[in-house]
C-alpha cells in the first residue's frame, strides 16, 4: 500500500444548526450545537486514514486547549501526527459553521496557528515528503507553503494531489507540478478563468489540463463528479441520500480518492468509492464525526449499486 502524506490545516469546529441563515442584524434561534475537530487538512487526513489509507498528517496547532485536544484526538484515532508543529502564543485555528435545515452551510474560519505552518518548517520535515508516494494538499495554509511542498515533491517524484479549497487563483508554475487537481465548479472557474455556464464542464476541465495538470477531478455536489486526463474520462453520478449537513463532504471525497489510489485501484473504482464515502458524510452532522469508515463504505456500496 502506498504511503499518503497530508499537509494542511487543523481547526476546532463550532457548528450551529439553524432553520435558516440570519440576515444582517438578525438573531435566530439555533436548533442544535456541536463542537468537533475540523479543518480541511485534518478532515482529509482523517478520511484517508479511516478509509484504509496509510496516512501521515503534518499540521500546525497552538499550544492551547484546542490544540492539545486535537493532538490527543488524532492519536486516539491512530492518525500519525508525529511530525506536526505545536506553537506557543498563537491560538489554534477555529471554524464557526452554520448549517441550514437544507444541509447547506456557511463557514467563517480564523486560521490562527495554521498560518505558522511555513516553508521553513516544511524543509525541516522534508524527509516525510521523500518517503511518501502521494502528497495531498489544500489551500487553508500559506500559499508559499503549498508551493514549497510541491517543489520538494516534484524533485523527489512524489505524486501531488491538490484540492483548491478554499477557491483561489493558482500560478502557472504551481499548476504544472500538480498530478491530480480536485476542484468544485466554483474553484474550476476561478482557476481556469472561464464560466461553466458559458463554455461547459468539459471545456473548463480541458483548460485546466492545458495548464500542465495531469488529471482533473471536477466535483459536482449532488450531481456527482467528472474525471478527465489525457487518456480517458468518466462521469460518476451521485448517490441519492437525505442530506443533513454538507460540511466535509468534499474533504471526505478527497481523502477517499487518496486512500483508493494508495491501494492501486483503477479510476472508475476510485471515483465510485469516493462518491459513496461523501454520500454517507452528508447524512451526518459535523466535519470529522461525519467521516465514514472503510467498512461502512463497502456496506453502502453493496446496498446501493452504481452503474458507471
Secondary structure per residue as TSV (DSSP state, phi and psi in degrees):
chain	resnum	aa	ss	phi	psi
A	1	X	-	360.0	135.2
A	2	X	-	-70.8	150.9
A	3	X	E	-89.0	133.0
A	4	X	E	-110.2	128.4
A	5	X	E	-114.7	121.6
A	6	X	E	-107.1	126.2
A	7	X	E	-120.8	122.2
A	8	X	-	175.7	-161.6
A	9	X	-	-81.9	158.4
A	10	X	-	-141.5	128.7
A	11	X	E	-131.7	163.0
A	12	X	E	-100.3	122.2
A	13	X	E	-93.2	133.2
A	14	X	E	-113.2	106.4
A	15	X	E	-110.5	122.5
A	16	X	E	-116.3	127.6
A	17	X	E	-95.5	130.0
A	18	X	E	-130.9	158.7
A	19	X	S	-67.3	-44.2
A	20	X	S	-148.2	153.3
A	21	X	-	-65.2	139.2
A	22	X	-	-71.5	150.2
A	23	X	-	-87.7	172.6
A	24	X	T	-56.4	127.6
A	25	X	T	82.3	-1.9
A	26	X	-	-95.9	142.7
A	27	X	-	-110.4	129.2
A	28	X	-	-122.4	156.8
A	29	X	-	-88.8	132.4
A	30	X	E	-79.4	151.9
A	31	X	E	-86.4	-39.3
A	32	X	E	-158.2	164.9
A	33	X	E	-136.7	143.1
A	34	X	E	-143.4	134.0
A	35	X	E	-111.2	127.8
A	36	X	E	-152.1	169.4
A	37	X	E	-78.1	144.3
A	38	X	E	-155.2	-151.6
A	39	X	-	95.9	133.5
A	40	X	H	-59.1	-41.5
A	41	X	H	-62.5	-49.2
A	42	X	H	-64.6	-41.0
A	43	X	H	-59.4	-46.3
A	44	X	H	-68.8	-38.1
A	45	X	H	-64.6	-45.9
A	46	X	H	-68.0	-36.4
A	47	X	H	-63.0	-48.2
A	48	X	H	-60.5	-37.7
A	49	X	H	-68.4	-51.0
A	50	X	H	-63.4	-28.4
A	51	X	T	-91.4	16.2
A	52	X	T	100.6	5.3
A	53	X	-	-81.4	158.1
A	54	X	E	-93.0	98.5
A	55	X	E	-120.3	138.8
A	56	X	E	-121.4	139.2
A	57	X	E	-122.1	126.2
A	58	X	E	-114.0	122.6
A	59	X	-	-144.5	179.9
A	60	X	E	-130.8	129.0
A	61	X	E	-126.1	152.2
A	62	X	E	-75.4	150.9
A	63	X	S	-82.9	61.9
A	64	X	S	-129.7	-175.6
A	65	X	H	-59.8	-43.3
A	66	X	H	-63.7	-41.6
A	67	X	H	-65.6	-45.5
A	68	X	H	-64.2	-40.4
A	69	X	H	-65.2	-38.1
A	70	X	H	-64.4	-48.1
A	71	X	H	-59.4	-43.5
A	72	X	H	-62.0	-41.8
A	73	X	H	-64.3	-45.8
A	74	X	H	-64.6	-38.9
A	75	X	H	-64.7	-40.2
A	76	X	H	-63.8	-33.0
A	77	X	H	-74.6	-12.4
A	78	X	T	86.1	13.7
A	79	X	-	-85.6	129.5
A	80	X	B	-75.2	109.5
A	81	X	-	-120.0	25.9
A	82	X	T	-65.3	-21.0
A	83	X	T	-101.4	9.4
A	84	X	-	-76.2	160.5
A	85	X	E	-108.8	136.2
A	86	X	E	-117.9	123.8
A	87	X	E	-119.3	147.7
A	88	X	S	-89.6	158.3
A	89	X	S	66.1	11.6
A	90	X	S	-133.2	126.4
A	91	X	-	-70.8	153.0
A	92	X	-	-64.4	156.3
A	93	X	E	-66.3	148.7
A	94	X	E	-133.3	156.6
A	95	X	E	-136.7	126.9
A	96	X	E	-101.2	119.1
A	97	X	E	-121.4	126.8
A	98	X	E	-104.1	134.6
A	99	X	E	-124.3	121.0
A	100	X	E	-77.5	164.7
A	101	X	T	-59.1	-27.2
A	102	X	T	-70.1	-16.9
A	103	X	S	102.3	-13.4
A	104	X	-	-69.6	151.1
A	105	X	E	-129.8	161.3
A	106	X	E	-130.0	131.8
A	107	X	E	-132.5	134.9
A	108	X	E	-118.1	119.3
A	109	X	E	-106.1	132.8
A	110	X	E	-110.3	105.1
A	111	X	-	-61.5	-39.4
A	112	X	G	53.3	-125.6
A	113	X	G	-64.0	-17.9
A	114	X	G	-57.8	-29.6
A	115	X	G	-77.3	-6.6
A	116	X	G	-91.5	-1.7
A	117	X	-	-82.9	85.3
A	118	X	-	-98.0	168.9
A	119	X	H	-59.8	-36.6
A	120	X	H	-57.4	-42.1
A	121	X	H	-71.9	-36.5
A	122	X	H	-59.5	-38.9
A	123	X	H	-62.6	-29.0
A	124	X	H	-72.5	-24.3
A	125	X	T	-114.7	27.0
A	126	X	H	-56.6	-33.6
A	127	X	H	-58.5	-31.5
A	128	X	H	-65.3	-35.4
A	129	X	H	-71.0	-40.3
A	130	X	H	-61.6	-40.3
A	131	X	H	-77.3	-18.4
A	132	X	-	-80.1	153.9
A	133	X	S	-93.2	-29.8
A	134	X	E	-144.3	136.5
A	135	X	E	-110.8	129.6
A	136	X	E	-110.0	125.3
A	137	X	E	-128.8	156.4
A	138	X	-	-134.5	-171.8
A	139	X	S	-114.5	27.5
A	140	X	S	-95.4	7.9
A	141	X	S	-118.1	175.9
A	142	X	-	-58.4	138.3
A	143	X	H	-57.6	-42.0
A	144	X	H	-63.7	-33.2
A	145	X	H	-66.4	-43.3
A	146	X	H	-58.8	-44.4
A	147	X	H	-61.4	-43.1
A	148	X	H	-62.9	-44.4
A	149	X	H	-59.9	-44.2
A	150	X	H	-64.2	-39.9
A	151	X	H	-61.6	-44.5
A	152	X	H	-67.0	-45.2
A	153	X	H	-60.9	-43.9
A	154	X	H	-63.2	-40.4
A	155	X	H	-60.5	-34.2
A	156	X	T	-103.9	11.4
A	157	X	T	59.7	34.8
A	158	X	-	-88.4	130.0
A	159	X	E	-66.1	141.0
A	160	X	E	-115.3	122.8
A	161	X	E	-111.9	121.7
A	162	X	E	-118.8	123.6
A	163	X	E	-101.9	113.1
A	164	X	-	-82.6	65.5
A	165	X	-	-135.0	127.7
A	166	X	S	-63.4	158.6
A	167	X	-	-63.2	136.8
A	168	X	-	-163.2	161.8
A	169	X	-	-75.4	149.9
A	170	X	-	-123.5	146.1
A	171	X	-	-80.3	159.4
A	172	X	H	-60.7	-39.5
A	173	X	H	-65.1	-38.4
A	174	X	H	-66.4	-45.3
A	175	X	H	-59.2	-36.6
A	176	X	H	-63.6	-21.0
A	177	X	H	-89.7	-12.0
A	178	X	-	-83.0	128.3
A	179	X	S	-83.1	-45.6
A	180	X	E	-129.5	117.9
A	181	X	E	-105.4	121.6
A	182	X	E	-111.7	120.2
A	183	X	E	-140.1	149.1
A	184	X	E	-90.3	-175.7
A	185	X	H	-63.8	-42.2
A	186	X	H	-62.5	-45.4
A	187	X	H	-65.5	-40.1
A	188	X	H	-62.7	-40.8
A	189	X	H	-66.3	-41.2
A	190	X	H	-67.1	-41.8
A	191	X	H	-72.4	-40.0
A	192	X	H	-81.3	-25.9
A	193	X	S	82.9	8.6
A	194	X	S	-125.7	151.0
A	195	X	-	-90.4	133.8
A	196	X	H	-61.4	-38.6
A	197	X	H	-65.7	-20.8
A	198	X	H	-88.6	-41.4
A	199	X	H	-118.6	-12.0
A	200	X	-	94.5	157.6
A	201	X	H	-61.8	-47.1
A	202	X	H	-66.3	-36.1
A	203	X	H	-65.2	-42.3
A	204	X	H	-62.3	-42.7
A	205	X	H	-63.7	-40.6
A	206	X	H	-62.0	-38.4
A	207	X	H	-63.2	-38.2
A	208	X	H	-67.5	-39.4
A	209	X	H	-65.4	-33.0
A	210	X	H	-65.7	-18.1
A	211	X	T	-75.8	-12.7
A	212	X	T	114.4	-9.8
A	213	X	-	-60.4	138.8
A	214	X	S	-81.3	-37.9
A	215	X	E	-142.6	139.8
A	216	X	E	-122.2	132.1
A	217	X	E	-116.7	114.5
A	218	X	E	-101.3	114.7
A	219	X	E	-88.0	140.9
A	220	X	-	-124.2	26.4
A	221	X	G	60.8	-128.8
A	222	X	G	-76.0	6.2
A	223	X	G	-100.4	-3.5
A	224	X	-	102.5	-139.7
A	225	X	E	-151.1	159.1
A	226	X	E	-128.1	125.7
A	227	X	E	-118.0	139.1
A	228	X	E	-154.5	139.1
A	229	X	E	-131.9	-162.8
A	230	X	S	-81.7	-2.6
A	231	X	S	-113.4	-33.5
A	232	X	-	-152.4	168.6
A	233	X	E	-146.9	154.2
A	234	X	E	-138.7	144.3
A	235	X	E	-114.2	128.7
A	236	X	E	-119.0	116.5
A	237	X	-	-70.6	158.0
A	238	X	-	-79.5	156.3
A	239	X	-	-80.0	145.5
A	240	X	-	-89.1	112.5
A	241	X	-	-134.8	164.9
A	242	X	-	-84.7	114.1
A	243	X	-	-81.2	126.4
A	244	X	S	-106.0	-41.4
A	245	X	-	-158.5	122.2
A	246	X	-	-85.2	-2.8
A	247	X	T	-55.9	130.2
A	248	X	T	73.5	7.2
A	249	X	H	-63.6	-44.7
A	250	X	H	-65.7	-37.8
A	251	X	H	-67.6	-40.2
A	252	X	H	-62.1	-41.3
A	253	X	H	-59.1	-47.0
A	254	X	H	-64.5	-44.1
A	255	X	H	-62.2	-38.3
A	256	X	H	-66.4	-40.5
A	257	X	H	-56.3	-49.0
A	258	X	H	-61.7	-43.5
A	259	X	H	-62.8	-45.6
A	260	X	H	-69.4	-40.7
A	261	X	H	-63.5	-35.8
A	262	X	H	-63.7	-24.2
A	263	X	T	-88.1	-2.7
A	264	X	T	80.0	21.3
A	265	X	-	-78.5	160.5
A	266	X	-	-75.8	158.6
A	267	X	H	-59.9	-36.7
A	268	X	H	-64.9	-36.5
A	269	X	H	-70.8	-40.9
A	270	X	H	-59.4	-47.7
A	271	X	H	-68.7	-38.5
A	272	X	H	-63.3	-45.1
A	273	X	H	-62.6	-46.4
A	274	X	H	-65.8	-37.7
A	275	X	H	-64.7	-40.0
A	276	X	H	-66.8	-42.4
A	277	X	H	-60.6	-43.5
A	278	X	H	-71.0	-29.7
A	279	X	H	-64.7	-42.5
A	280	X	H	-63.6	-41.6
A	281	X	H	-55.3	-44.0
A	282	X	T	-73.8	-7.5
A	283	X	T	-88.4	2.9
A	284	X	S	-130.0	159.2
A	285	X	S	-88.2	148.6
A	286	X	S	88.3	170.8
A	287	X	S	-84.6	-81.9
A	288	X	G	-67.5	-32.1
A	289	X	G	-61.6	-21.1
A	290	X	G	-90.0	-9.5
A	291	X	-	-74.5	124.5
A	292	X	-	-80.0	166.7
A	293	X	-	-91.3	161.7
A	294	X	H	-55.1	-44.0
A	295	X	H	-60.4	-38.8
A	296	X	H	-64.0	-37.8
A	297	X	H	-67.0	-43.2
A	298	X	H	-64.1	-38.3
A	299	X	H	-65.7	-40.9
A	300	X	H	-62.2	-44.1
A	301	X	H	-65.6	-35.0
A	302	X	H	-67.6	-27.6
A	303	X	H	-95.2	-15.0
A	304	X	S	-132.4	72.7
A	305	X	-	-62.4	140.8
A	306	X	-	-122.1	122.2
A	307	X	-	-82.6	124.1
A	308	X	-	-100.1	360.0
